[in-house]
Amino acid sequence: MEAQMLTDYAACVEPGDPTNREGHAAKVYFNSVFFPGFTREQDCLINAALNYGYSIILSEINRAVVAAGYLTQLGIHHKSEFNEFCLSFDLIEPLRFLVDKKAKVLKEDADFTKEMVSLLAKDVFIREQKQSLGNAIGLYVNSFFDAMEKGDPNRIAFISDGE
């Protein structure tokens, strides 16, 4: 049921999302992944882990963007004079699920700092090859720039966790 709702919301998103389909989809997504009534505003272990995990992945993307000679400030969909990482926020979107999955299985007594940092060593797949997430992010970011330069979105090498 949730999958169909997300598909329906995706089909209705308009430029600028004036009907807030993305927000509605996020509510359905987070409620199905974590628990009914979950919101990103709650003060809880899950949100702390999500925030920290997203920051770790974002930092690795920032490093890869800068290492490739590009600016993190100039985004495609994320645009703000107050956000120094607009491009990195664009690039993190397909990777958020890795953090979400890790946060979902955290135990109350877990050291979420250690657990989230360990994400960078997690084995993932990119171009059908096993890599650590830290290495795969660099490959993903470089494939994105290659795709942009060649005008071919099929050149983007996406990361999967093999599950």
C-alpha positions in Angstrom: 0.0 0.0 0.0 2.8 2.5 0.9 4.7 1.7 -2.3 1.6 2.5 -4.4 1.1 5.8 -2.4 4.7 6.8 -3.0 4.3 5.9 -6.7 1.2 8.0 -6.9 2.9 11.0 -5.2 5.9 10.8 -7.5 3.6 10.9 -10.5 2.0 14.1 -9.2 5.1 16.1 -8.3 5.2 19.4 -10.3 8.2 21.8 -10.7 8.7 23.6 -7.4 6.3 21.0 -5.8 3.5 23.6 -5.1 1.2 20.8 -3.8 3.9 19.4 -1.4 3.8 15.9 -2.8 7.4 15.4 -1.7 6.4 16.3 1.9 3.5 13.9 1.8 5.7 11.1 0.4 8.3 11.7 3.1 5.6 11.2 5.7 4.5 7.9 4.2 8.1 6.8 3.7 9.3 7.5 7.3 6.1 6.1 8.8 6.6 2.9 6.9 10.3 2.6 7.6 10.3 3.5 11.3 6.8 3.6 12.9 3.4 5.2 12.5 3.5 8.8 13.7 7.3 9.1 13.3 8.4 12.6 12.2 11.8 14.1 11.5 11.1 16.8 14.2 11.0 14.3 17.1 13.8 14.3 19.7 14.7 10.7 19.5 17.6 8.3 18.9 16.4 7.6 15.3 16.5 11.3 14.3 19.9 11.8 16.0 21.3 8.8 14.1 19.7 10.0 10.8 21.1 13.5 11.2 24.6 12.3 12.1 24.6 9.6 9.4 23.4 12.1 6.7 26.2 14.5 7.8 28.8 11.8 7.5 27.7 10.9 3.9 27.3 14.6 3.0 30.9 15.2 4.2 32.2 12.4 2.0 30.3 13.8 -1.0 31.6 17.3 -0.3 35.2 15.9 -0.2 34.6 14.1 -3.5 33.0 17.1 -5.2 35.9 19.4 -4.2 38.5 16.8 -5.1 37.0 16.7 -8.6 37.4 20.4 -8.9 33.7 21.5 -8.5 31.8 23.8 -6.2 29.5 22.3 -3.6 27.4 25.5 -3.6 26.0 25.3 -7.1 23.2 22.8 -7.0 20.7 21.5 -9.6 17.5 21.1 -7.6 18.7 22.5 -4.2 19.2 26.2 -4.6 19.8 28.6 -1.7 22.2 31.4 -1.1 22.4 30.2 2.5 23.3 26.6 1.7 27.0 26.0 0.9 26.3 22.4 -0.1 23.4 22.6 -2.6 25.1 20.2 -5.1 26.0 17.8 -2.4 22.4 17.8 -1.2 21.4 16.9 -4.7 23.9 14.0 -4.8 23.0 12.6 -1.4 19.4 11.9 -2.2 20.0 8.4 -3.7 22.2 7.4 -0.7 19.9 8.3 2.1 18.4 4.8 2.3 21.8 3.5 3.5 21.6 5.7 6.6 17.9 5.0 7.0 18.5 1.3 7.1 21.3 1.6 9.6 19.2 3.9 11.9 16.3 1.4 11.7 18.2 -1.4 13.3 20.0 0.7 16.0 19.4 -0.6 19.6 18.7 1.9 22.3 22.0 1.3 24.0 24.0 1.5 20.7 26.8 3.9 20.2 25.2 5.6 17.2 28.3 7.6 16.5 30.3 4.5 15.9 27.5 2.8 14.1 27.0 5.7 11.7 30.7 6.2 11.0 31.0 2.5 10.2 28.7 3.2 7.2 31.8 4.4 5.2 33.4 1.0 5.5 30.1 -0.8 4.6 30.4 -3.0 1.4 28.2 -1.7 -1.4 28.1 -2.3 -5.1 28.8 0.2 -7.9 29.1 -0.9 -11.5 28.6 -4.4 -10.2 31.8 -4.2 -8.2 32.0 -4.4 -4.4 33.5 -1.3 -2.8 33.4 0.3 0.6 30.8 3.1 0.7 33.6 5.6 1.2 35.3 4.6 -2.1 31.9 4.1 -3.9 30.9 7.7 -3.1 34.0 9.0 -5.0 33.1 6.8 -8.0 29.5 7.9 -7.9 30.3 11.6 -7.7 32.9 11.3 -10.6 30.4 9.4 -12.7 27.9 12.2 -12.1 30.3 14.8 -13.4 31.2 12.6 -16.4 27.4 12.3 -17.1 27.0 16.0 -16.9 30.0 16.7 -19.2 28.9 14.2 -21.8 25.2 15.0 -21.5 24.3 11.4 -20.8 22.5 10.6 -17.5 23.0 6.9 -18.2 26.7 7.3 -17.3 25.8 7.9 -13.6 27.0 4.9 -11.6 24.5 4.4 -8.7 25.3 2.7 -5.5 23.3 -0.3 -4.2 23.7 -2.3 -1.0 23.1 -5.6 -2.8 20.0 -6.4 -0.9 
